[in-house]
Amino acid sequence: MNIGMFAPLAAMLFFLGIIFQQSKKIKTLREENKKSLPNENNDELIALASEKLKTIGDINTVKYLREEKGMSMIEAKQLVDIIKG
């Protein structure tokens, strides 16, 4: 077996290992983040988002939900879209 063929394979396996470790760390951090956020029920969150939607608009409501409530971009956008109907 040629060493020139082995080196790229070894590098690829090394980087896949790093990616796997990082994805595990990200999952752990997301779980910790959910635990540290205040626990609001959905009705309160929807009411708050509806209020913000009326006063500050779509984009700023998504921004507010991300910054203040710790939601992801997708979660915040989906909530705004549901409220808008």
C-alpha positions in Angstrom: 0.0 0.0 0.0 1.3 3.4 -1.0 1.8 5.9 1.9 0.4 8.6 -0.4 -3.0 6.9 -0.3 -2.9 6.4 3.4 -2.3 10.0 4.5 -5.5 11.5 3.1 -7.5 8.6 4.6 -5.9 9.1 8.0 -6.5 12.9 7.9 -10.1 12.3 7.0 -10.7 10.0 9.9 -8.9 12.4 12.2 -11.2 15.3 11.1 -14.3 13.1 11.3 -13.4 12.3 14.9 -13.1 16.0 15.7 -16.4 16.7 14.1 -18.0 14.0 16.1 -16.6 15.3 19.4 -17.7 18.9 18.6 -21.3 17.7 17.7 -21.5 15.9 21.1 -20.3 19.1 22.9 -22.9 21.2 21.0 -25.6 18.8 22.0 -24.6 19.0 25.6 -24.4 22.8 25.6 -27.9 23.0 24.0 -29.3 20.8 26.7 -27.6 23.0 29.4 -28.9 26.1 27.7 -32.5 24.8 27.8 -32.2 24.0 31.5 -30.9 27.5 32.3 -33.6 29.4 30.4 -36.7 30.5 32.4 -39.5 28.0 32.0 -42.4 29.7 30.3 -45.4 27.9 29.1 -46.4 28.2 25.5 -49.4 30.4 26.1 -47.3 33.1 27.8 -44.7 32.9 25.0 -47.3 33.1 22.3 -48.9 36.1 24.0 -45.6 37.8 24.4 -44.6 37.2 20.8 -48.0 38.4 19.6 -47.6 41.6 21.6 -44.1 42.2 20.2 -45.3 41.4 16.7 -47.9 44.1 16.9 -45.5 46.7 18.3 -42.1 46.0 16.7 -42.7 43.9 13.6 -41.6 40.6 12.3 -37.9 40.9 12.1 -37.5 42.6 15.5 -39.8 40.0 17.1 -37.6 37.2 15.8 -34.6 39.1 17.0 -36.2 39.5 20.5 -37.1 35.9 20.8 -33.6 34.8 19.9 -31.8 37.2 22.2 -34.2 37.3 25.2 -35.8 33.8 25.1 -32.8 31.8 23.7 -34.7 30.5 20.7 -33.0 29.5 17.6 -33.5 31.4 14.4 -35.7 28.7 13.0 -37.8 28.3 16.1 -38.4 32.1 16.4 -39.3 32.5 12.7 -41.7 29.5 12.9 -43.4 31.0 16.0 -43.8 34.3 14.3 -45.2 32.7 11.1 -47.7 30.7 13.2 -48.9 33.8 15.0 -49.2 35.7 11.7 -51.4 32.9 10.5 
